[in-house]
């Protein structure tokens, strides 16, 4: 895969890579991997907060209808399918 970056960013990558005794490509790959990990972490915490809010509501006796649950499950299935297709 090739990623086009602006000359200034490329120059900066080369500088940082040289000081760390690594290739600019390896450094860029590390940065991208860290960014992806950060996105997964953010998604985890967002979903966790949503789950805790739902659990608290359940403890208070606030339930959703079966139709609403099926709609939510359909949304989750569609989201999982999209992520599987797009590697996300």
C-alpha positions as CSV (number, residue, x, y, z in Angstrom):
1,X,0.0,0.0,0.0
2,X,1.2,3.5,-0.8
3,X,0.2,6.6,1.2
4,X,0.9,10.0,-0.2
5,X,2.0,12.6,2.3
6,X,3.0,16.2,1.9
7,X,6.7,17.0,1.6
8,X,7.0,18.7,5.0
9,X,5.6,15.6,6.8
10,X,7.8,13.4,4.7
11,X,10.9,15.5,5.7
12,X,9.9,15.4,9.4
13,X,9.4,11.6,9.2
14,X,12.9,11.2,7.7
15,X,14.4,13.4,10.5
16,X,12.7,11.5,13.3
17,X,13.5,8.1,11.7
18,X,17.1,9.0,11.3
19,X,17.4,10.1,15.0
20,X,15.8,6.8,16.1
21,X,17.8,4.6,13.7
22,X,14.7,3.5,11.9
23,X,13.3,3.8,8.4
24,X,10.7,6.4,7.7
25,X,8.4,3.6,6.5
26,X,8.7,1.7,9.7
27,X,8.1,4.9,11.7
28,X,5.0,5.8,9.6
29,X,3.7,2.2,10.1
30,X,4.1,2.5,13.9
31,X,2.3,5.9,13.9
32,X,-0.6,4.5,11.9
33,X,-0.8,1.4,14.1
34,X,-0.9,3.5,17.2
35,X,-3.6,5.7,15.7
36,X,-5.7,2.6,14.9
37,X,-5.2,1.3,18.4
38,X,-6.3,4.7,19.8
39,X,-9.5,4.5,17.8
40,X,-10.2,1.0,19.1
41,X,-9.7,2.2,22.6
42,X,-12.0,5.1,22.2
43,X,-14.7,2.9,20.7
44,X,-14.3,0.4,23.6
45,X,-14.8,3.2,26.2
46,X,-17.7,4.7,24.3
47,X,-19.4,1.3,24.0
48,X,-18.6,0.5,27.7
49,X,-20.3,3.8,28.8
50,X,-23.3,3.0,26.7
51,X,-23.5,-0.5,28.2
52,X,-23.2,0.8,31.7
53,X,-26.0,3.4,31.1
54,X,-28.2,0.6,29.7
55,X,-27.4,-1.6,32.7
56,X,-28.2,1.3,35.1
57,X,-31.5,1.9,33.3
58,X,-32.3,-1.8,33.5
59,X,-31.7,-1.8,37.3
60,X,-34.2,1.1,37.6
61,X,-36.8,-1.0,35.7
62,X,-36.4,0.9,32.5
63,X,-36.7,-1.7,29.8
64,X,-37.0,-1.5,26.0
65,X,-39.6,-3.3,24.0
66,X,-38.8,-6.5,22.0
67,X,-39.2,-4.6,18.8
68,X,-36.6,-2.0,19.9
69,X,-34.3,-4.8,20.9
70,X,-34.6,-6.5,17.6
71,X,-33.9,-3.1,15.8
72,X,-30.8,-2.6,18.0
73,X,-29.6,-6.2,17.2
74,X,-30.1,-5.5,13.5
75,X,-28.0,-2.3,13.8
76,X,-25.3,-4.2,15.6
77,X,-25.3,-7.0,13.0
78,X,-25.1,-4.5,10.2
79,X,-22.3,-2.6,11.9
80,X,-20.4,-5.9,12.4
81,X,-20.9,-6.9,8.8
82,X,-19.6,-3.5,7.6
83,X,-16.5,-3.7,9.9
84,X,-15.8,-7.2,8.6
85,X,-16.1,-6.1,5.0
86,X,-13.9,-3.0,5.6
87,X,-11.4,-4.4,8.1
88,X,-12.4,-2.0,10.8
